[in-house]
Amino acid sequence: MGEVKSWVVPDNIREKAGSGMKPRVGAVFCIGVALAWAGAGQSQTLSTLGTPGLIDMPTAEVLEDGAVALTTNYYGNNVRNTFMFQVLPRVYGTFRYSIIRDFDGGGTRDRFDRSFDLHFQLADETLRFPALAVGLHDLGGTGLLSGEYVVATKSFGDRLKVTGGMGWGRLAQRGEFRNPLSYIADGFRDRPSAGAGGINETGQPDFGSWFRGPDAIFGGIAYQAPERLSLQLEYSTDAYDQESSRGLIDIETPINVGLNYTFPSGSNVRAFVIGGREIGLQYSYVFNPKNPRTPGGFDKAPLPIGNRNEATLADMELSDRKSLTLARELMQERLDEEGITLEALVVDGPRVTVKIDNTLWGTEAQAIGRTARVMANTLPGNIDTFIITTQSFGVPNSTITLQRDDLKELQTDVDGAWRSLVRSQIEDAEPGTREGEIDGLYPKFFYGLGPFTRFSFFDPDEPLRFDFGAQFAMSYRPTPGWSFDMLLRQPIFGNIDEATRRSDSVLPRVRSDAALYAIESDLEINRLTAEYMFKPSENVFGRVSAGYLEAMYAGVSGELLWYPIDSALALGVELNYVRQRDFDILFGLQDYDVVTGHAAAYYEFGNGFVAQVDAGRYLAGDWGATLGVDREFNNGFKIGGYFTLTDVSFEDFGEGSFDKGIRVTIPLSWLTGRPSRENYGRTIQPVTRDGGARLFVANRLYPVTRDYRAVGLSEGWGRFYR
Amino acid sequence: MIPRLAYVAALMVALTGCGTVVDDGSALGQTVAVFRPGQADLSPRFLALFRADAPALQVGFVDLETSGNVLLERQDGAFAYWISPEGAQITLQSGLLHSTRGFGEGLLASDLSQPLALVLGMQSGTSDRFHTYLDGEDRAVTRTYRCQIINDGAREIDLFGTPVDTRLMRESCRSLDQDFVNLYWVAPSRGTIVLSRQWAGPVVGAISTRIVPR
């Protein structure tokens, strides 16, 4: 990192720093426009499978830890779209959606194929030895791309890289020989046919065929030409047997060539020739969630902390009602300017407690820092200790105690963030009282109108379907903890309701009737709920919700979460009784009802990984468990995946065998550099079926409490003085 | 063929930020965002200072080729807090760049005790300086730079039409992976830096400052 721009000579600066004229006061700097988006800046080429490689063949290279690569290409009858994530420095995974035109039905139907890959770096390249890696392509799909490899890559100088490897499965379609592993165990000699077991067994890992059957040796070179251009040449062992036999691709030679151009933004454009005849085009975008738009952001500057005797109320004693009211009003007004709602203010000798609800800052520690600055510049000089209680939904969460003198002393300290964290105290908040509540705080009323989009993926008739429309949300909060919410949606255009495929599920159709909901609904009451959030005792949070909980279900939902203030572990239980809603998504209900609920454990590993296990009963009445693992970047960007296994057999589940998906959350502030609590989160499931399906309830407790607990606050403390 | 390419484009969009019918974004949050006005163009704090005729400093982002005036919001001992029209801030410690807020660069704070003594004393010598940056993952990271400071001799500079006698102090700094040169024109008569060019960090590069006469 850290490109250092060349510096100008003294004469030059005079020209730039001023021509002797007073510049126009009030001209904004427009830094946001001037700053270029920094890409990952890697000169890595990605193969047609969207992973580090030559053209069709993999190399033993990886991307920078945390990097994401999005690739799409087009050649012959193939379109491949790949999402690749460098999960760990030595491990990457991919999810791919490929289309092969006219593959099925004697050339009348297209093949739509989802595949997952995994790649493990066994050894990094050293001065003498090459990098070494092992990988699995399409490890649980239909087997069309399934193949395994062991590969080595070595650099010679700055420009040349040589790769050689051994492939199995699809990577041994040419020049194959007997599997060396079969000399050890005879079972490795033959490979079960790809996709054996048909559609019902797709989605399960094909342990039985990995590294089995004949082997072949592949290899190639990559040459980095000057000016961001690179060339690749390979001997490929992927002969496109299945495509070739159907006359869909013309392979005349095992030699493939490619040409890649990398833009500084992280975009890669490449052209390649496969089999001597097929010309392809590819675009990839590589970025790293560790690098947001700008690390510092464009937040409005905080107030410098002044001396005690300069505070607005420096000489006041907050002993009578009148002065206390004045202090509350002043604090309320100033915190409001910082995007923070003051909910209560209590004076106890030299200690002042404020309760705040952060409505602007994505990092709670920054909201606390801003609040502390306002307190220091406002409150009487005899106040020594600031106690800040974070609240959301009117429910107190954590309490942070800060010393006024520390705040001032450390605001310019080179290690101020860390030193102020060490000097602060973070505790669980006392269960709520309404002492010192700001007059007129309740009832609260919010509303908003905006657009919504809804997607449906991977319908073989139309792989991408969507709805776009307008939504209206409102929320009425009469007292702390209580909330009445409504969300109305009106689709304006889209094609989800054009889906002609109907559920073939043998289970209760708890999710697979999604198309019927889209077809039969127009203006929909997506959500209409009453909700009560509470904190029954130390380190415990509770929620009860009732009403039309989500588009497909109405009922009652209750949840308790035990989450010690300084703990990496949280445990929860949730119990729901719900009935399926009518397809028109208005007030009516269908006959299907179910008691569903889970016991949950959440654990932060401390290295950026968070795991969640939910065990219990799902919407179709099936029993089982879900394991989810997310890599969470400290700036709020999350990439993860989950899978669910229940007592529904793979056969009854249908295509995909069991429920699984990948999920991505992008904070708006990551994209814009401006403070925001908005996140864009999506879960992509290869197939949506009825087994292992969960109820969607708003405001599940772990996600809404977590940022305020000690681990979350400490992780964000770098922003305390921002 | 065209529709296929359209799929590809749409899928790329989808893979970057959209999803299946599962929608786990906060509906209320999404709608509220639409109505939230953009950040106001001019900071009320800046406007109040402007009306009060607060001292001004001309600031330029040399690499980004943008410049403007900032106004003094607070002087606290050696620390001067200057605010820009859009509400961003730079803090100078006796004229040396100490920290930035709101300009995209994550310079949280610096320890400048060694270069301060040499630059303001107009002496050559070797010194260390420490910068703490907020990195892309919101973590405070402190970096150390080893610097050579030399007195480059007398320079007469033009300060908004007024010639001023100065000494040019040149500070060349280096860490394992970064290097930069800061220039300070110190007026011996006032004992202050009247013009400078200082490196803020890898995001915005160098910042120039020039004192604007009252």
Interface residues (C-beta under 8 A of the other chain):
Chain A: M1 G2 E3 V4 K5 W7 V8 P10 I13 R14 K16 A17 G18 G20 M21 K22 P23 R24 V25 G26 A27 V28 F29 C30 I31 G32 A34 L35 L70 T72 Y74 V79 N81 F83 Y97 I99 R101 Y283 Y285 K290 N291 P292 T294 P295 G296 G297 F298 D299 K300 A301 P302 P304 G306 N307 E337 T363 T412 D413 V414 D415 G416 A417 W418 F446 G448 L449 G450 P451 F452 T453 R454 F455 S456 F457 F458 P463 L464 F466 Q471 F472 A473 S475 D485 L487 I496 A514 N526 R527 F633 N634 N635 G661 R663 V664 I666 L668 G673 R674 S676 R677 E678 N679 Y680 G681 R682 T683 I684 Q685 T688 F696 A698 E715 G716 W717 G718 R719 Y721 R722
Chain B: R4 L5 Y7 V8 A10 L11 M12 A14 L15 T16 G17 C18 G19 T20 V21 V22 D23 D24 G25 S26 A27 L28 G29 Q30 T31 V32 A33 V34 F35 Q39 D41 L42 S43 P44 F46 F50 A56 Q58 V59 G60 F61 V62 D63 L64 E65 T66 S67 G68 N69 L71 E73 R74 D76 F79 Y81 I83 S84 P85 E86 G87 A88 Q89 T91 Q93 H98 S99 T100 R101 G102 F103 G104 E105 G106 L107 L108 A109 S110 D111 F130 H131 T132 Y133 L134 D135 G136 E137 D138 R139 A140 T142 R155 I157 D158 F160 G161 L168 D177 Q178 D179 F180 V181 L183 L195 R197 W199 P202 V203 V204 G205 A206 S208 T209 R210 V212
